[in-house]
Amino acid sequence: MLKIEKISENKKQYLDLLLLADEQEDMIDKYLPSGDLFALYDDDLKSVCVVVPIDSETCELKNIATYEQYQGKGYGSALINFISDFYKNDYKTMLVGTGETPPILSFYEGCGFENSHRIKNFFTDNYDQPIFEGDIQLVDMIYLKKDLPE
């Protein structure tokens, strides 16, 4: 039975999962305290995500991660559908930033996001070590946006 809940306390207990999507703990520490953390359970924990406000009209999906053995089973999409609905009365747009990795970009496009903009050298400027997704080194942050339904 699929269940999604908003976590208000002890958010760091989900660090192992958050680190799957953002490999550097001090980067997570920058957004976790001010972000809303959601956990998706299907019997046990499968996925988490963190959403932070950007301004009065925009929020950003900062982190979304599913345990590796559960990837590709729809949990990430279910979480995005849930938060899109959860925030539709508060914000007009949701942003998400990711590396230039075709499977991840197509996942977000499948969830209704479209290309927005890019921040050059984000990963090389902000992380202590090179970040790789498979054999692709992440350099630029690719931002996608999604209009939230009225």
Contacts in CASP RR format, 6 or more apart in sequence:
PFRMAT RR
TARGET T0000
AUTHOR 0000-0000-0000
METHOD contacts of the structure
MODEL  1
MLKIEKISENKKQYLDLLLLADEQEDMIDKYLPSGDLFALYDDDLKSVCV
VVPIDSETCELKNIATYEQYQGKGYGSALINFISDFYKNDYKTMLVGTGE
TPPILSFYEGCGFENSHRIKNFFTDNYDQPIFEGDIQLVDMIYLKKDLPE
1 42 0 8 1.000
1 43 0 8 1.000
2 40 0 8 1.000
2 41 0 8 1.000
2 42 0 8 1.000
2 78 0 8 1.000
3 40 0 8 1.000
3 41 0 8 1.000
3 42 0 8 1.000
4 38 0 8 1.000
4 39 0 8 1.000
4 40 0 8 1.000
4 41 0 8 1.000
4 78 0 8 1.000
4 79 0 8 1.000
4 82 0 8 1.000
5 38 0 8 1.000
5 39 0 8 1.000
5 41 0 8 1.000
6 36 0 8 1.000
6 37 0 8 1.000
6 38 0 8 1.000
7 14 0 8 1.000
7 37 0 8 1.000
7 38 0 8 1.000
7 39 0 8 1.000
8 37 0 8 1.000
11 32 0 8 1.000
11 33 0 8 1.000
11 37 0 8 1.000
12 32 0 8 1.000
14 37 0 8 1.000
14 39 0 8 1.000
14 45 0 8 1.000
14 48 0 8 1.000
15 25 0 8 1.000
15 28 0 8 1.000
17 45 0 8 1.000
17 47 0 8 1.000
17 48 0 8 1.000
17 65 0 8 1.000
17 66 0 8 1.000
17 67 0 8 1.000
18 28 0 8 1.000
18 32 0 8 1.000
18 48 0 8 1.000
18 50 0 8 1.000
18 63 0 8 1.000
18 65 0 8 1.000
19 25 0 8 1.000
19 28 0 8 1.000
19 65 0 8 1.000
20 65 0 8 1.000
20 66 0 8 1.000
20 67 0 8 1.000
20 68 0 8 1.000
21 63 0 8 1.000
21 64 0 8 1.000
21 65 0 8 1.000
22 28 0 8 1.000
22 62 0 8 1.000
22 63 0 8 1.000
23 127 0 8 1.000
23 131 0 8 1.000
24 127 0 8 1.000
24 128 0 8 1.000
27 126 0 8 1.000
27 127 0 8 1.000
28 63 0 8 1.000
31 50 0 8 1.000
31 52 0 8 1.000
31 62 0 8 1.000
31 63 0 8 1.000
32 50 0 8 1.000
34 52 0 8 1.000
34 53 0 8 1.000
35 50 0 8 1.000
35 51 0 8 1.000
35 52 0 8 1.000
35 53 0 8 1.000
35 62 0 8 1.000
36 50 0 8 1.000
36 51 0 8 1.000
36 52 0 8 1.000
37 48 0 8 1.000
37 49 0 8 1.000
37 50 0 8 1.000
38 48 0 8 1.000
38 49 0 8 1.000
38 50 0 8 1.000
38 51 0 8 1.000
38 79 0 8 1.000
38 82 0 8 1.000
38 83 0 8 1.000
38 86 0 8 1.000
39 45 0 8 1.000
39 47 0 8 1.000
39 48 0 8 1.000
40 46 0 8 1.000
40 47 0 8 1.000
40 48 0 8 1.000
40 75 0 8 1.000
40 76 0 8 1.000
40 78 0 8 1.000
40 79 0 8 1.000
40 82 0 8 1.000
42 75 0 8 1.000
45 67 0 8 1.000
46 66 0 8 1.000
46 67 0 8 1.000
46 70 0 8 1.000
46 73 0 8 1.000
46 75 0 8 1.000
47 64 0 8 1.000
47 65 0 8 1.000
47 66 0 8 1.000
47 67 0 8 1.000
47 70 0 8 1.000
47 75 0 8 1.000
47 76 0 8 1.000
47 78 0 8 1.000
47 79 0 8 1.000
48 63 0 8 1.000
48 64 0 8 1.000
48 65 0 8 1.000
48 79 0 8 1.000
49 61 0 8 1.000
49 63 0 8 1.000
49 64 0 8 1.000
49 65 0 8 1.000
49 76 0 8 1.000
49 79 0 8 1.000
49 80 0 8 1.000
49 83 0 8 1.000
50 61 0 8 1.000
50 62 0 8 1.000
50 63 0 8 1.000
50 64 0 8 1.000
51 59 0 8 1.000
51 60 0 8 1.000
51 61 0 8 1.000
51 62 0 8 1.000
51 83 0 8 1.000
51 87 0 8 1.000
51 94 0 8 1.000
52 59 0 8 1.000
52 60 0 8 1.000
52 62 0 8 1.000
53 59 0 8 1.000
53 91 0 8 1.000
54 60 0 8 1.000
54 95 0 8 1.000
57 91 0 8 1.000
57 92 0 8 1.000
57 93 0 8 1.000
58 91 0 8 1.000
58 92 0 8 1.000
58 93 0 8 1.000
58 94 0 8 1.000
58 95 0 8 1.000
59 87 0 8 1.000
59 90 0 8 1.000
59 91 0 8 1.000
59 93 0 8 1.000
59 94 0 8 1.000
59 95 0 8 1.000
60 94 0 8 1.000
60 95 0 8 1.000
60 96 0 8 1.000
60 97 0 8 1.000
61 80 0 8 1.000
61 83 0 8 1.000
61 94 0 8 1.000
61 95 0 8 1.000
61 96 0 8 1.000
61 97 0 8 1.000
64 76 0 8 1.000
64 79 0 8 1.000
64 80 0 8 1.000
64 96 0 8 1.000
66 72 0 8 1.000
66 73 0 8 1.000
66 75 0 8 1.000
66 76 0 8 1.000
77 107 0 8 1.000
77 110 0 8 1.000
77 111 0 8 1.000
80 111 0 8 1.000
81 111 0 8 1.000
83 94 0 8 1.000
84 94 0 8 1.000
84 146 0 8 1.000
84 148 0 8 1.000
84 149 0 8 1.000
85 149 0 8 1.000
87 94 0 8 1.000
87 148 0 8 1.000
88 148 0 8 1.000
88 149 0 8 1.000
88 150 0 8 1.000
91 148 0 8 1.000
92 147 0 8 1.000
92 148 0 8 1.000
93 145 0 8 1.000
93 146 0 8 1.000
93 147 0 8 1.000
93 148 0 8 1.000
94 113 0 8 1.000
94 145 0 8 1.000
94 146 0 8 1.000
94 148 0 8 1.000
95 116 0 8 1.000
95 143 0 8 1.000
95 144 0 8 1.000
95 145 0 8 1.000
95 146 0 8 1.000
96 108 0 8 1.000
96 113 0 8 1.000
96 143 0 8 1.000
96 144 0 8 1.000
96 145 0 8 1.000
96 146 0 8 1.000
97 141 0 8 1.000
97 142 0 8 1.000
97 143 0 8 1.000
97 144 0 8 1.000
98 104 0 8 1.000
98 105 0 8 1.000
98 108 0 8 1.000
98 141 0 8 1.000
98 142 0 8 1.000
98 144 0 8 1.000
99 105 0 8 1.000
99 123 0 8 1.000
99 133 0 8 1.000
99 138 0 8 1.000
99 140 0 8 1.000
99 141 0 8 1.000
99 142 0 8 1.000
100 136 0 8 1.000
100 138 0 8 1.000
100 139 0 8 1.000
100 140 0 8 1.000
100 142 0 8 1.000
101 133 0 8 1.000
101 134 0 8 1.000
101 136 0 8 1.000
101 138 0 8 1.000
104 133 0 8 1.000
105 142 0 8 1.000
105 144 0 8 1.000
108 144 0 8 1.000
109 144 0 8 1.000
111 146 0 8 1.000
112 146 0 8 1.000
113 144 0 8 1.000
113 145 0 8 1.000
113 146 0 8 1.000
114 144 0 8 1.000
114 145 0 8 1.000
114 146 0 8 1.000
115 142 0 8 1.000
115 143 0 8 1.000
115 144 0 8 1.000
116 143 0 8 1.000
116 144 0 8 1.000
116 145 0 8 1.000
117 143 0 8 1.000
118 140 0 8 1.000
118 141 0 8 1.000
118 142 0 8 1.000
118 143 0 8 1.000
119 140 0 8 1.000
119 141 0 8 1.000
119 143 0 8 1.000
120 139 0 8 1.000
120 140 0 8 1.000
121 139 0 8 1.000
121 140 0 8 1.000
122 139 0 8 1.000
122 140 0 8 1.000
122 141 0 8 1.000
123 130 0 8 1.000
123 131 0 8 1.000
123 137 0 8 1.000
123 138 0 8 1.000
123 139 0 8 1.000
123 140 0 8 1.000
123 141 0 8 1.000
124 130 0 8 1.000
124 139 0 8 1.000
130 137 0 8 1.000
130 138 0 8 1.000
131 137 0 8 1.000
131 138 0 8 1.000
132 138 0 8 1.000
END
